[in-house]
Amino acid sequence: MSQISITSPKHCAKKGGININNRHKKLFFTFSTFFTGLLLVIFLVWLILHPEKPEFSLTEADIYSLNLTSSSTHLLNSSIQLTLFSKNPNKKVGIYYDKLLVYAAYRGQQITSEASLPPFYQSHEEINLLTAFLQGTELPVAQSFGYQISRDRSTGKIIIGLKMDGKLRWKIGTWVSGAYRFNVNCLAIVAFGQNMTTPPLASIQGTRCSTTI
């Protein structure tokens, strides 16, 4: 009669058949290593791609017309020519400007229609000259507009705000980011005296603009 030996599952585990605890430890270690490496890559990419926002400066703003159609209608006709510089301060990141809308404002109210500038690409540390001719035809303004303009003329100057709204994308190598909205705000001080009746009325000096993304 032959002897039959029966081995229990616990005995098989001791012999090295299947070690469940070791298997879980290996999976946990593999996942932890992968997750840590992924976070490190994301952090390095962020450090490399974290770009500086573009810089804008207004060099000149010329007012050709800024007149109410009548003293009773509170409708404004305007035409303003502006010139500004755009600079990409990044050494490794290019910028795609996909959308650029510009308009002028006076004391918090829009005084021209929006003008669209053509999209363009700005390379590393590149500077571009931008120009826009802004117009407004019978735009409604506040009832106090005529009084405010007259008061500013008596002081010899008015302050015009130039606003730009747009979308941009960052580019490094062949990689291009998604679109980001940005806003630019500039202030132009324009000489506007009682004896200055011949257009254009030019801004006194250039100003640095503020940019938010």
Backbone as CSV, one residue per row, in Angstrom:
resi,resn,N_x,N_y,N_z,CA_x,CA_y,CA_z,C_x,C_y,C_z
1,MET,0.861,-1.181,0.000,0.000,0.000,0.000,0.899,1.232,0.000
2,SER,0.632,2.108,-0.953,1.427,3.327,-1.039,0.889,4.393,-0.101
3,GLN,1.770,5.245,0.305,1.389,6.291,1.243,1.024,7.553,0.472
4,ILE,-0.136,8.144,0.788,-0.602,9.370,0.133,-0.407,10.527,1.100
5,SER,0.320,11.531,0.605,0.598,12.711,1.437,-0.254,13.881,0.949
6,ILE,-1.028,14.477,1.803,-1.878,15.633,1.470,-1.271,16.879,2.107
7,THR,-0.997,17.886,1.248,-0.379,19.137,1.732,-1.424,20.225,1.808
8,SER,-1.504,20.904,2.915,-2.506,21.954,3.103,-2.113,23.215,2.326
9,PRO,-3.091,24.102,1.984,-2.784,25.380,1.311,-1.796,26.218,2.096
10,LYS,-1.895,26.200,3.410,-0.979,26.982,4.223,0.441,26.494,4.032
11,HIS,0.596,25.166,3.926,1.916,24.592,3.729,2.471,24.988,2.366
12,CYS,1.616,25.058,1.340,2.054,25.447,-0.007,2.548,26.888,-0.017
13,ALA,1.853,27.750,0.750,2.267,29.142,0.801,3.649,29.266,1.396
14,LYS,3.930,28.436,2.416,5.250,28.469,3.032,6.317,27.978,2.080
15,LYS,5.930,27.083,1.174,6.880,26.539,0.207,7.181,27.533,-0.914
16,GLY,6.428,28.694,-0.955,6.706,29.677,-2.001,5.795,29.585,-3.178
17,GLY,4.638,28.901,-3.045,3.701,28.819,-4.158,3.162,30.184,-4.529
18,ILE,2.449,30.875,-3.627,1.895,32.216,-3.870,2.026,33.001,-2.580
19,ASN,2.650,34.153,-2.655,2.776,35.033,-1.501,1.977,36.301,-1.789
20,ILE,0.776,36.369,-1.223,-0.126,37.472,-1.536,0.404,38.796,-0.995
21,ASN,1.008,38.778,0.186,1.505,40.019,0.769,2.611,40.639,-0.083
22,ASN,3.532,39.815,-0.573,4.614,40.319,-1.423,4.079,40.893,-2.736
23,ARG,3.056,40.282,-3.253,2.467,40.759,-4.510,1.864,42.144,-4.334
24,HIS,1.172,42.376,-3.233,0.585,43.689,-2.961,1.668,44.733,-2.758
25,LYS,2.748,44.333,-2.086,3.843,45.272,-1.859,4.492,45.704,-3.170
26,LYS,4.670,44.766,-4.104,5.270,45.105,-5.396,4.375,46.044,-6.202
27,LEU,3.064,45.784,-6.174,2.134,46.657,-6.893,2.143,48.065,-6.301
28,PHE,2.165,48.147,-4.990,2.176,49.446,-4.328,3.462,50.198,-4.636
29,PHE,4.577,49.481,-4.608,5.858,50.117,-4.902,5.915,50.607,-6.347
30,THR,5.412,49.786,-7.278,5.408,50.180,-8.693,4.540,51.409,-8.919
31,PHE,3.350,51.412,-8.314,2.439,52.548,-8.477,3.031,53.812,-7.855
32,SER,3.630,53.683,-6.674,4.215,54.844,-6.003,5.359,55.433,-6.827
33,THR,6.189,54.554,-7.403,7.308,55.026,-8.220,6.814,55.756,-9.461
34,PHE,5.797,55.176,-10.112,5.243,55.799,-11.318,4.615,57.152,-11.002
35,PHE,3.843,57.218,-9.913,3.166,58.458,-9.542,4.170,59.544,-9.162
36,THR,5.209,59.165,-8.417,6.239,60.134,-8.043,6.978,60.659,-9.266
37,GLY,7.302,59.752,-10.204,7.970,60.170,-11.438,7.104,61.102,-12.265
38,LEU,5.804,60.811,-12.310,4.885,61.658,-13.073,4.812,63.057,-12.472
39,LEU,4.723,63.138,-11.147,4.702,64.441,-10.491,5.989,65.217,-10.738
40,LEU,7.125,64.513,-10.756,8.409,65.168,-11.006,8.465,65.731,-12.423
41,VAL,7.968,64.954,-13.397,7.953,65.417,-14.786,7.065,66.647,-14.934
42,ILE,5.875,66.607,-14.308,4.957,67.740,-14.375,5.588,68.983,-13.749
43,PHE,6.289,68.807,-12.634,6.930,69.934,-11.962,8.039,70.523,-12.828
44,LEU,8.849,69.657,-13.462,9.920,70.145,-14.328,9.362,70.871,-15.548
45,VAL,8.301,70.319,-16.132,7.672,70.976,-17.289,7.122,72.337,-16.883
46,TRP,6.514,72.408,-15.685,5.984,73.684,-15.210,7.094,74.710,-15.045
47,LEU,8.241,74.267,-14.506,9.353,75.194,-14.332,9.872,75.706,-15.667
48,ILE,9.906,74.814,-16.660,10.442,75.200,-17.968,9.454,76.072,-18.737
49,LEU,8.175,75.692,-18.693,7.176,76.354,-19.523,6.517,77.546,-18.844
50,HIS,6.736,77.736,-17.546,6.069,78.845,-16.855,6.528,80.159,-17.468
51,PRO,5.728,80.748,-18.355,6.202,81.912,-19.119,5.913,83.228,-18.419
52,GLU,6.693,84.242,-18.778,6.409,85.595,-18.352,5.367,86.198,-19.284
53,LYS,4.469,86.987,-18.741,3.420,87.586,-19.560,4.009,88.646,-20.489
54,PRO,3.401,88.846,-21.650,3.910,89.835,-22.599,3.826,91.248,-22.030
55,GLU,4.682,92.111,-22.571,4.733,93.498,-22.119,4.248,94.424,-23.237
56,PHE,3.429,95.399,-22.891,2.927,96.370,-23.856,3.242,97.777,-23.363
57,SER,3.549,98.665,-24.286,3.785,100.067,-23.946,3.173,100.939,-25.034
58,LEU,2.448,101.947,-24.609,1.791,102.880,-25.528,2.759,104.001,-25.862
59,THR,3.051,104.174,-27.140,4.004,105.208,-27.550,3.305,106.502,-27.962
60,GLU,2.103,106.381,-28.539,1.413,107.592,-28.983,-0.077,107.327,-29.157
61,ALA,-0.865,108.332,-28.824,-2.309,108.301,-29.064,-2.714,109.667,-29.603
62,ASP,-3.311,109.695,-30.771,-3.710,110.942,-31.422,-5.222,110.989,-31.565
63,ILE,-5.823,112.067,-31.060,-7.270,112.247,-31.158,-7.584,113.126,-32.366
64,TYR,-8.318,112.581,-33.315,-8.723,113.345,-34.499,-10.107,113.955,-34.317
65,SER,-10.969,113.287,-33.602,-12.282,113.862,-33.301,-12.825,113.251,-32.024
66,LEU,-13.533,114.076,-31.258,-14.161,113.629,-30.013,-15.282,114.635,-29.718
67,ASN,-16.370,114.471,-30.453,-17.418,115.482,-30.434,-18.793,114.850,-30.268
68,LEU,-19.637,115.538,-29.498,-21.041,115.150,-29.400,-21.780,115.621,-30.639
69,THR,-22.724,114.815,-31.117,-23.484,115.195,-32.307,-24.318,116.440,-32.045
70,SER,-24.814,116.579,-30.816,-25.530,117.788,-30.385,-25.532,117.822,-28.868
71,SER,-25.911,118.934,-28.312,-25.897,119.074,-26.853,-27.026,118.329,-26.178
72,SER,-28.001,117.863,-26.957,-29.179,117.232,-26.360,-29.256,115.720,-26.573
73,THR,-28.524,115.178,-27.565,-28.679,113.759,-27.893,-27.752,112.847,-27.103
74,HIS,-26.615,113.370,-26.622,-25.624,112.572,-25.881,-25.108,111.406,-26.731
75,LEU,-24.867,111.660,-28.009,-24.268,110.699,-28.923,-22.907,111.230,-29.357
76,LEU,-21.910,110.346,-29.369,-20.525,110.764,-29.582,-19.973,110.221,-30.896
77,ASN,-19.279,111.083,-31.634,-18.468,110.678,-32.781,-17.003,110.827,-32.399
78,SER,-16.215,109.806,-32.673,-14.810,109.837,-32.255,-13.927,109.125,-33.267
79,SER,-12.667,109.525,-33.295,-11.646,108.821,-34.090,-10.293,109.046,-33.422
80,ILE,-9.623,107.934,-33.095,-8.363,107.971,-32.353,-7.369,107.013,-33.002
81,GLN,-6.163,107.482,-33.238,-5.081,106.650,-33.768,-4.115,106.330,-32.633
82,LEU,-3.804,105.038,-32.450,-2.859,104.682,-31.392,-1.732,103.812,-31.935
83,THR,-0.586,103.936,-31.292,0.601,103.161,-31.639,1.196,102.594,-30.358
84,LEU,1.456,101.304,-30.355,2.050,100.693,-29.165,3.009,99.577,-29.553
85,PHE,3.878,99.238,-28.618,4.837,98.161,-28.797,4.424,96.958,-27.968
86,SER,4.629,95.771,-28.520,4.398,94.518,-27.817,5.725,93.764,-27.742
87,LYS,6.078,93.294,-26.545,7.347,92.580,-26.355,7.108,91.231,-25.698
88,ASN,7.784,90.214,-26.229,7.811,88.892,-25.600,9.099,88.787,-24.781
89,PRO,9.014,88.818,-23.442,10.229,88.802,-22.624,10.845,87.419,-22.440
90,ASN,10.195,86.367,-22.938,10.668,85.000,-22.718,11.799,84.634,-23.675
91,LYS,12.778,83.885,-23.160,13.920,83.469,-23.961,13.680,82.148,-24.697
92,LYS,12.731,81.345,-24.227,12.497,80.039,-24.839,11.048,79.802,-25.241
93,VAL,10.196,80.757,-24.976,8.766,80.573,-25.227,8.275,81.596,-26.242
94,GLY,7.649,81.129,-27.321,7.018,82.014,-28.290,5.556,82.226,-27.942
95,ILE,4.935,83.208,-28.574,3.548,83.545,-28.275,2.750,83.668,-29.568
96,TYR,1.637,82.944,-29.634,0.657,83.126,-30.707,-0.445,84.046,-30.178
97,TYR,-0.646,85.170,-30.864,-1.773,86.040,-30.551,-2.892,85.704,-31.530
98,ASP,-3.943,85.074,-31.022,-5.030,84.613,-31.879,-6.137,85.638,-32.046
99,LYS,-6.302,86.512,-31.061,-7.407,87.462,-31.096,-7.004,88.719,-30.352
100,LEU,-7.199,89.877,-30.987,-6.856,91.150,-30.372,-7.956,92.163,-30.682
101,LEU,-8.643,92.636,-29.659,-9.679,93.652,-29.806,-9.278,94.872,-28.980
102,VAL,-9.309,96.056,-29.615,-8.847,97.282,-28.976,-9.954,98.333,-29.034
103,TYR,-10.099,99.092,-27.954,-11.035,100.211,-27.947,-10.548,101.261,-26.949
104,ALA,-11.114,102.456,-27.047,-10.734,103.552,-26.163,-11.863,103.830,-25.184
105,ALA,-11.490,104.333,-24.011,-12.459,104.646,-22.964,-12.095,105.979,-22.320
106,TYR,-13.121,106.644,-21.797,-12.927,107.920,-21.101,-13.795,107.914,-19.852
107,ARG,-13.159,108.031,-18.708,-13.856,108.044,-17.422,-14.806,106.850,-17.276
108,GLY,-14.301,105.684,-17.646,-15.044,104.450,-17.448,-16.066,104.122,-18.509
109,GLN,-16.227,104.938,-19.545,-17.198,104.651,-20.598,-16.504,104.525,-21.947
110,GLN,-16.943,103.556,-22.724,-16.345,103.280,-24.020,-16.694,104.396,-24.996
111,ILE,-15.664,104.916,-25.699,-15.883,106.046,-26.602,-15.554,105.707,-28.058
112,THR,-15.129,104.481,-28.339,-14.939,104.026,-29.723,-15.468,102.600,-29.842
113,SER,-15.727,102.195,-31.055,-16.052,100.790,-31.291,-14.781,99.957,-31.189
114,GLU,-14.935,98.646,-31.042,-13.776,97.755,-30.975,-13.157,97.598,-32.356
115,ALA,-11.833,97.660,-32.400,-11.090,97.416,-33.636,-10.330,96.106,-33.484
116,SER,-10.351,95.277,-34.521,-9.686,93.979,-34.476,-8.315,94.075,-35.147
117,LEU,-7.279,93.629,-34.434,-5.932,93.579,-34.998,-5.679,92.185,-35.557
118,PRO,-4.905,92.063,-36.637,-4.651,90.737,-37.219,-3.835,89.856,-36.285
119,PRO,-4.125,88.558,-36.232,-3.340,87.637,-35.395,-1.903,87.536,-35.902
120,PHE,-0.977,87.231,-34.986,0.425,87.115,-35.378,1.168,86.249,-34.369
121,TYR,2.372,85.820,-34.769,3.249,85.035,-33.887,4.416,85.907,-33.467
122,GLN,4.758,85.845,-32.178,5.860,86.631,-31.626,6.925,85.682,-31.090
123,SER,8.099,85.747,-31.682,9.183,84.839,-31.313,9.836,85.274,-29.999
124,HIS,10.868,84.535,-29.586,11.540,84.774,-28.318,12.136,86.186,-28.274
125,GLU,11.810,86.940,-27.228,12.335,88.287,-26.977,12.126,89.233,-28.170
126,GLU,11.097,88.988,-28.937,10.810,89.821,-30.100,9.926,91.004,-29.709
127,ILE,10.106,92.129,-30.415,9.306,93.330,-30.205,8.569,93.659,-31.495
128,ASN,7.265,93.903,-31.389,6.448,94.210,-32.556,5.741,95.548,-32.375
129,LEU,5.604,96.274,-33.479,4.890,97.542,-33.486,3.450,97.302,-33.922
130,LEU,2.498,97.770,-33.116,1.079,97.594,-33.407,0.427,98.964,-33.556
131,THR,-0.423,99.103,-34.560,-1.164,100.344,-34.755,-2.638,100.015,-34.952
132,ALA,-3.486,100.926,-34.529,-4.932,100.740,-34.689,-5.591,102.099,-34.832
133,PHE,-6.590,102.153,-35.699,-7.391,103.364,-35.861,-8.781,103.070,-35.306
134,LEU,-9.130,103.766,-34.245,-10.377,103.514,-33.534,-11.406,104.587,-33.896
135,GLN,-12.623,104.144,-34.144,-13.688,105.071,-34.502,-14.957,104.758,-33.729
136,GLY,-15.745,105.789,-33.521,-17.055,105.630,-32.923,-18.039,106.537,-33.622
137,THR,-19.200,106.008,-33.981,-20.224,106.786,-34.678,-21.514,106.752,-33.876
138,GLU,-21.873,107.911,-33.367,-23.088,108.076,-32.583,-23.187,107.044,-31.449
139,LEU,-22.104,106.974,-30.686,-22.104,106.089,-29.522,-22.787,106.796,-28.347
140,PRO,-23.695,106.130,-27.642,-24.339,106.767,-26.492,-23.356,106.936,-25.340
141,VAL,-23.358,108.126,-24.742,-22.489,108.421,-23.597,-23.343,109.026,-22.488
142,ALA,-22.737,109.155,-21.324,-23.449,109.700,-20.170,-23.803,111.172,-20.396
143,GLN,-24.835,111.618,-19.726,-25.263,113.005,-19.866,-24.201,113.989,-19.395
144,SER,-23.325,113.520,-18.502,-22.276,114.397,-17.963,-21.041,114.459,-18.858
145,PHE,-21.062,113.764,-19.997,-19.869,113.674,-20.840,-19.407,115.063,-21.302
146,GLY,-20.336,115.877,-21.820,-19.974,117.201,-22.312,-19.363,118.072,-21.224
147,TYR,-19.939,118.014,-20.021,-19.411,118.798,-18.907,-18.006,118.335,-18.530
148,GLN,-17.792,117.009,-18.490,-16.481,116.482,-18.106,-15.405,116.858,-19.118
149,ILE,-15.730,116.783,-20.406,-14.765,117.155,-21.437,-14.413,118.645,-21.329
150,SER,-15.422,119.470,-21.135,-15.181,120.910,-21.007,-14.306,121.214,-19.800
151,ARG,-14.550,120.522,-18.689,-13.737,120.741,-17.483,-12.292,120.306,-17.706
152,ASP,-12.092,119.173,-18.398,-10.732,118.713,-18.667,-10.010,119.646,-19.641
153,ARG,-10.745,120.195,-20.604,-10.128,121.142,-21.523,-9.621,122.364,-20.778
154,SER,-10.333,122.784,-19.755,-9.913,123.952,-18.987,-8.620,123.687,-18.207
155,THR,-8.373,122.419,-17.873,-7.129,122.062,-17.181,-5.982,121.811,-18.153
156,GLY,-6.290,121.667,-19.431,-5.246,121.528,-20.447,-4.914,120.105,-20.844
157,LYS,-5.618,119.127,-20.305,-5.323,117.744,-20.690,-6.495,116.840,-20.356
158,ILE,-6.571,115.727,-21.082,-7.539,114.679,-20.756,-6.798,113.350,-20.708
159,ILE,-7.367,112.399,-19.980,-6.756,111.074,-19.856,-7.647,110.059,-20.566
160,ILE,-7.083,109.423,-21.570,-7.798,108.420,-22.359,-7.271,107.031,-21.988
161,GLY,-8.159,106.089,-21.777,-7.764,104.706,-21.522,-7.848,103.882,-22.793
162,LEU,-6.824,103.109,-23.068,-6.807,102.188,-24.203,-6.877,100.772,-23.672
163,LYS,-7.871,100.019,-24.096,-8.120,98.676,-23.596,-7.913,97.658,-24.719
164,MET,-7.298,96.537,-24.356,-7.115,95.441,-25.309,-7.536,94.132,-24.651
165,ASP,-8.399,93.399,-25.317,-8.808,92.065,-24.874,-8.396,91.065,-25.949
166,GLY,-7.879,89.916,-25.534,-7.433,88.966,-26.544,-7.232,87.566,-25.999
167,LYS,-6.749,86.700,-26.886,-6.394,85.329,-26.550,-5.001,85.038,-27.084
168,LEU,-4.225,84.282,-26.298,-2.878,83.909,-26.712,-2.609,82.451,-26.388
169,ARG,-1.587,81.905,-27.058,-1.107,80.551,-26.782,0.405,80.587,-26.669
170,TRP,0.941,79.784,-25.733,2.389,79.685,-25.565,2.934,78.587,-26.479
171,LYS,4.166,78.774,-26.975,4.805,77.776,-27.840,6.244,77.563,-27.397
172,ILE,6.599,76.291,-27.148,7.983,75.927,-26.863,8.326,74.698,-27.685
173,GLY,9.331,74.816,-28.521,9.643,73.742,-29.456,8.475,73.525,-30.401
174,THR,7.993,72.292,-30.457,6.820,71.980,-31.283,5.529,71.942,-30.469
175,TRP,5.649,72.121,-29.148,4.474,72.054,-28.275,3.789,73.405,-28.199
176,VAL,2.453,73.414,-28.314,1.659,74.642,-28.236,0.570,74.441,-27.183
177,SER,0.445,75.393,-26.289,-0.522,75.291,-25.203,-1.933,75.600,-25.693
178,GLY,-2.889,75.472,-24.786,-4.243,75.917,-25.058,-4.329,77.440,-25.009
179,ALA,-5.508,77.969,-25.286,-5.690,79.421,-25.352,-5.888,80.011,-23.959
180,TYR,-5.314,81.186,-23.739,-5.464,81.937,-22.501,-5.987,83.332,-22.830
181,ARG,-6.935,83.795,-22.037,-7.427,85.164,-22.197,-6.457,86.136,-21.515
182,PHE,-6.292,87.313,-22.109,-5.471,88.339,-21.487,-6.089,89.709,-21.733
183,ASN,-5.752,90.644,-20.836,-6.259,92.011,-20.917,-5.109,92.988,-20.744
184,VAL,-5.154,94.065,-21.516,-4.128,95.104,-21.453,-4.819,96.442,-21.204
185,ASN,-4.270,97.220,-20.279,-4.811,98.542,-19.968,-3.702,99.584,-20.066
186,CYS,-3.950,100.625,-20.862,-2.990,101.711,-21.031,-3.681,103.037,-20.761
187,LEU,-2.911,104.022,-20.328,-3.415,105.373,-20.109,-2.620,106.346,-20.963
188,ALA,-3.329,107.212,-21.677,-2.698,108.231,-22.513,-3.123,109.611,-22.022
189,ILE,-2.141,110.465,-21.708,-2.415,111.849,-21.324,-2.291,112.712,-22.574
190,VAL,-3.390,113.314,-22.977,-3.452,114.065,-24.230,-3.619,115.547,-23.927
191,ALA,-2.748,116.384,-24.520,-2.876,117.833,-24.375,-4.160,118.290,-25.051
192,PHE,-4.970,119.082,-24.322,-6.292,119.435,-24.828,-6.647,120.823,-24.296
193,GLY,-6.007,121.854,-24.852,-6.227,123.216,-24.377,-7.325,123.935,-25.130
194,GLN,-7.688,125.123,-24.640,-8.748,125.913,-25.257,-8.360,126.368,-26.659
195,ASN,-7.069,126.630,-26.880,-6.628,127.134,-28.168,-6.148,126.034,-29.110
196,MET,-6.334,124.771,-28.731,-5.899,123.647,-29.570,-7.123,123.082,-30.272
197,THR,-7.374,123.584,-31.461,-8.578,123.194,-32.201,-8.269,122.395,-33.455
198,THR,-6.999,122.342,-33.862,-6.635,121.638,-35.082,-6.191,120.218,-34.753
199,PRO,-6.899,119.217,-35.255,-6.493,117.828,-34.980,-5.255,117.469,-35.789
200,PRO,-4.492,116.441,-35.363,-4.790,115.626,-34.173,-4.224,116.221,-32.893
201,LEU,-4.827,115.835,-31.781,-4.303,116.172,-30.468,-3.509,114.971,-29.980
202,ALA,-2.215,115.176,-29.737,-1.323,114.045,-29.473,-1.087,113.852,-27.985
203,SER,-0.806,112.605,-27.614,-0.467,112.295,-26.229,0.858,112.943,-25.867
204,ILE,0.997,113.311,-24.603,2.173,114.038,-24.142,3.395,113.127,-24.058
205,GLN,3.216,111.890,-23.585,4.342,110.973,-23.412,3.850,109.534,-23.480
206,GLY,4.800,108.623,-23.735,4.465,107.208,-23.759,4.264,106.663,-22.356
207,THR,3.510,105.590,-22.252,3.229,104.989,-20.945,3.373,103.477,-21.007
208,ARG,3.752,102.881,-19.892,3.810,101.426,-19.754,2.402,100.917,-19.431
209,CYS,2.007,99.847,-20.061,0.668,99.282,-19.877,0.711,98.124,-18.888
210,SER,-0.410,97.834,-18.276,-0.523,96.685,-17.380,-1.187,95.531,-18.118
211,THR,-0.684,94.319,-17.890,-1.186,93.125,-18.569,-1.589,92.082,-17.541
212,THR,-2.765,91.514,-17.711,-3.233,90.433,-16.844,-3.642,89.247,-17.707
213,ILE,-3.359,88.031,-17.203,-3.704,86.795,-17.915,-4.514,85.908,-16.984
